[in-house]
Amino acid sequence: MKILGIGNAIVDVICKVEENFIKENNLIKGTMKLIFNEIEFKNLLKKTKIEKSISGGSVANSIVGLSQLKNDVGFIGKISDDDFGAKYEQGLKYEKVKYFYSKRKEVLPTGTCLVLVTPDSERTMCTFLGIAGKISEKDLDQEIIKNCGLVFLEGYLWDEGEPKKAFEKAIKYSKKAAMSLSDQFCVERHKKNFLLLVREKLDVIFANESEITSLINAQNFNDVVTFAKEIKKHVVITRGEKGAVSIDGDDVNEIGIKKNLKIKDLTGAGDLFAAGYLHGFINNFTKTECLEQGTELSSKVIQKIGARL
């Protein structure tokens, strides 16, 4: 198996909303808010009209993209034996992803993410993690980790306690470890721990410009490039309309964005960029070709609703 993804197993519930819906519900546009109260989450869900529901989660979306490119991949994520859990498992198996988790009836339900898409195609997410956020080292089989080429983790998954132990186990037994920083608020909550992971424990890091800037308190993008060169890791940064950059030691490669796209929904743009880039990475493409693959997949997914091609 080439890549094993480990992340939050979340069912994405996609809804179109007007701009004022975001303000009325005290949300910050373009970010992900964690909701810890199940009743609060259900009340928010009642106010929306569901367009589509699909098996999601950041790394899971990347893993499905890699599978669609004919790579041998797997995923570990914690679900409950409920309706959403069954839907989640079926969704991965349909996409030919090996799912290494045996669900059981849990006190908490399968995790759900409400993806609110405004008319400008920006997405604002409200996530009730449910059982997904309770992943532990016991849920990870070290032999499966040892036998894959690369483990891909998401920052969303990191938390003190059992998730932290799961992270440490995954990195310890992996041949190579990659991680997405996931979200700027996520970075700000866990800055000290993320900085340690990036500097000392990861081989490949995916981030957008705001995430990596926040992580190192950079004044400008030149600071980011300098930092990436200093740590001598493979750092891949998406920059919105400015394209994307790959920095591996002193080797810096850039690519622009595709023009004249009919953008419908930005959900999954970063996830599918990572999928395309990792496809090139594990198949020995050049850095420029990796960036091209990432840009190709992200360009396709933003022209449809949802985070899957």
C-alpha positions in Angstrom: 0.0 0.0 0.0 1.4 3.4 -1.0 -0.4 5.8 1.4 -2.4 5.3 4.6 -4.5 8.3 5.6 -5.4 8.8 9.3 -8.0 11.4 10.0 -11.4 12.4 11.2 -14.1 10.2 9.7 -16.7 12.9 9.0 -19.9 12.8 6.9 -20.1 16.1 5.0 -23.5 17.7 4.8 -23.4 20.4 2.1 -25.9 23.3 2.2 -26.2 26.5 0.2 -26.8 29.6 2.3 -27.0 33.3 1.8 -24.3 35.7 3.1 -26.3 36.9 6.0 -26.7 33.3 7.4 -23.0 33.3 8.3 -23.3 36.6 10.3 -26.6 35.7 11.9 -25.1 32.5 13.4 -21.9 34.2 14.6 -19.7 32.3 12.2 -16.5 33.5 10.6 -16.6 33.0 6.9 -14.1 30.6 5.3 -13.2 28.9 8.6 -14.0 25.7 10.5 -15.8 25.9 13.8 -15.9 23.0 16.2 -19.3 22.5 17.9 -19.1 20.4 21.0 -22.9 20.4 21.8 -24.9 17.9 19.8 -28.2 19.8 20.3 -26.6 23.1 19.2 -25.3 21.3 16.0 -28.7 19.8 15.3 -30.5 23.2 15.7 -28.1 24.8 13.2 -28.7 21.9 10.8 -32.5 22.4 11.0 -32.1 26.0 9.6 -30.5 24.7 6.4 -31.6 22.9 3.3 -29.3 19.9 2.5 -27.9 19.7 -1.0 -25.8 16.6 -0.6 -24.3 14.4 2.0 -21.1 12.4 1.4 -18.3 10.6 3.3 -15.7 13.3 4.1 -13.0 14.5 6.3 -9.9 16.3 5.0 -7.5 13.4 4.7 -10.2 11.0 3.6 -11.0 13.3 0.7 -7.3 13.3 -0.3 -7.1 9.5 0.0 -10.2 9.1 -2.3 -8.5 11.4 -4.8 -5.4 9.2 -4.7 -7.5 6.1 -5.2 -9.3 7.7 -8.2 -5.8 8.1 -9.7 -5.3 4.3 -9.3 -3.0 4.4 -6.3 -3.2 1.6 -3.6 -4.4 3.5 -0.5 -6.1 3.0 2.8 -7.7 5.0 5.6 -8.2 4.8 9.4 -10.9 6.9 11.0 -13.2 6.3 13.9 -17.0 5.9 13.3 -20.0 4.5 15.2 -22.2 1.7 14.2 -25.1 4.0 13.1 -26.7 5.2 9.9 -24.0 7.8 9.1 -21.3 5.3 10.1 -22.7 2.8 7.6 -22.9 5.5 4.9 -19.3 6.5 5.6 -17.9 3.0 5.3 -19.9 2.3 2.1 -18.6 5.6 0.6 -14.9 4.6 1.1 -15.4 1.0 -0.2 -17.2 2.4 -3.3 -14.1 4.5 -4.0 -11.8 1.4 -3.6 -10.2 2.7 -0.4 -9.1 0.0 2.1 -10.8 0.9 5.3 -8.9 -0.4 8.4 -11.5 0.1 11.1 -14.2 -2.1 12.6 -17.1 0.0 13.7 -19.0 -0.7 16.9 -21.9 1.0 18.7 -20.5 4.1 20.5 -21.9 6.5 23.0 -21.1 9.3 20.6 -22.5 9.3 17.0 -20.4 9.3 13.8 -18.9 12.8 13.2 -20.7 15.3 10.9 -19.6 18.5 9.2 -22.1 21.1 8.0 -20.5 22.7 5.0 -22.2 26.1 4.3 -21.6 27.4 0.8 -22.3 31.1 0.2 -23.0 32.6 -3.3 -19.3 33.5 -3.8 -18.5 29.7 -3.5 -16.6 30.1 -0.2 -17.3 27.4 2.3 -17.7 27.8 6.1 -17.7 24.6 8.1 -19.3 23.7 11.4 -18.1 20.3 12.7 -19.5 18.1 15.4 -16.7 15.5 15.7 -18.7 12.9 17.6 -16.7 9.7 17.9 -14.2 10.8 15.2 -12.4 13.0 17.7 -11.9 10.1 20.1 -9.4 8.1 18.0 -6.7 6.4 20.1 -3.5 4.5 19.6 -5.5 1.3 20.0 -7.3 2.1 16.8 -4.1 2.0 14.8 -2.4 -1.3 13.7 1.3 -0.7 13.7 1.9 -3.5 11.1 -0.4 -1.7 8.7 1.5 1.5 9.3 4.9 -0.2 8.8 3.8 -1.7 5.5 2.8 1.5 3.8 5.0 3.9 2.0 3.7 7.1 3.6 1.3 8.0 6.4 -0.8 11.2 5.8 -2.2 12.9 8.9 -4.5 15.9 9.3 -4.1 18.8 11.8 -7.8 18.6 12.6 -7.2 15.2 14.2 -4.6 16.5 16.7 -5.7 17.0 20.3 -4.3 16.3 23.8 -4.9 12.8 25.2 -5.7 9.9 23.0 -5.5 11.6 19.6 -2.0 12.9 20.4 -1.0 9.3 21.3 -2.4 8.1 18.0 -0.4 10.7 16.1 2.8 9.7 17.9 2.2 6.0 17.1 1.5 6.8 13.5 4.7 8.8 13.1 6.8 6.4 15.1 6.1 3.4 12.9 5.8 5.2 9.5 8.5 5.1 6.8 7.6 8.7 5.9 5.0 11.0 7.6 3.1 13.8 5.9 0.6 16.2 7.5 -1.8 18.9 6.5 -2.0 21.9 8.9 -5.8 21.9 8.1 -7.0 25.3 9.3 -5.6 28.6 10.6 -7.6 28.4 13.8 -6.4 24.8 14.3 -2.8 26.1 13.9 -3.4 28.8 16.5 -4.9 26.4 19.0 -2.0 24.0 18.7 0.9 26.2 17.6 3.6 24.9 19.9 2.8 21.3 19.2 2.4 21.8 15.4 5.7 23.7 15.3 7.5 20.8 17.0 5.9 18.3 14.5 6.9 20.4 11.5 10.5 21.0 12.7 11.3 17.6 14.0 8.9 14.8 13.1 7.3 15.2 9.7 8.8 14.7 6.3 6.2 16.5 4.1 4.0 19.4 5.3 1.0 20.8 3.5 -0.4 24.3 4.4 -2.0 27.3 2.9 -0.3 30.7 3.2 -2.3 31.9 6.2 -1.7 28.6 8.1 2.1 28.6 7.7 2.3 32.3 8.3 0.4 31.9 11.6 2.5 28.9 12.6 5.8 30.8 12.5 4.5 34.4 13.0 5.9 35.4 9.7 5.8 39.0 8.5 5.8 38.1 4.8 6.1 35.2 2.5 9.9 35.6 2.3 10.0 34.6 6.0 8.0 31.5 5.1 10.5 30.5 2.4 13.4 31.1 4.7 11.9 29.0 7.5 11.1 26.1 5.1 14.7 26.1 3.8 16.1 26.2 7.3 14.2 23.1 8.6 15.1 21.2 5.5 11.7 19.6 5.1 9.5 19.2 2.1 6.9 22.1 2.5 4.1 22.6 0.1 2.1 25.8 0.3 -1.0 26.9 -1.6 -1.4 30.6 -2.0 -4.9 31.1 -3.5 -4.8 33.3 -6.6 -0.9 33.4 -6.3 -0.7 29.6 -7.1 1.3 27.2 -5.1 4.9 26.7 -4.0 7.0 23.6 -3.2 10.1 24.1 -1.0 12.4 21.1 -0.4 15.7 22.3 1.1 17.0 24.9 -1.3 14.9 23.6 -4.2 12.0 26.0 -4.7 9.3 25.5 -7.4 6.2 27.6 -8.1 3.1 27.2 -10.2 0.2 29.6 -11.1 -3.5 28.9 -11.0 -5.7 27.8 -13.8 -7.7 30.6 -15.3 -11.4 31.0 -16.4 -12.8 28.3 -14.2 -16.5 28.1 -13.4 -16.1 27.9 -9.7 -19.1 26.4 -7.8 -17.7 25.5 -4.4 -14.2 25.7 -2.8 -14.8 22.8 -0.5 -12.0 20.2 -0.8 -9.7 22.4 -2.9 -6.8 21.9 -0.5 -7.6 18.3 0.1 -7.5 17.5 -3.7 -4.4 19.6 -4.2 -2.7 17.4 -1.6 -4.0 14.3 -3.4 -2.6 15.4 -6.7 0.7 16.4 -5.2 1.1 13.2 -3.2 0.3 11.2 -6.4 3.3 12.8 -8.1 5.4 12.5 -4.9 4.9 8.7 -4.5 5.3 8.1 -8.2 8.6 9.9 -8.5 7.4 13.0 -10.5 9.4 16.2 -10.5 8.4 18.9 -8.0 6.9 20.9 -10.9 4.9 17.9 -12.1 3.7 17.3 -8.5 2.5 21.0 -8.4 0.8 20.5 -11.7 -1.0 17.4 -10.5 -2.2 19.2 -7.4 -3.4 22.2 -9.3 -5.2 20.0 -11.8 -7.2 18.1 -9.2 -8.0 21.2 -7.1 -9.2 23.0 -10.3 -11.6 20.2 -11.1 -13.1 19.9 -7.6 -13.9 23.6 -7.2 -16.0 23.4 -10.4 -18.5 21.1 -8.7 -20.4 20.9 -5.4 -18.6 18.9 -2.7 -15.1 17.7 -2.0 -15.0 14.6 -4.3 -14.4 14.3 -8.0 
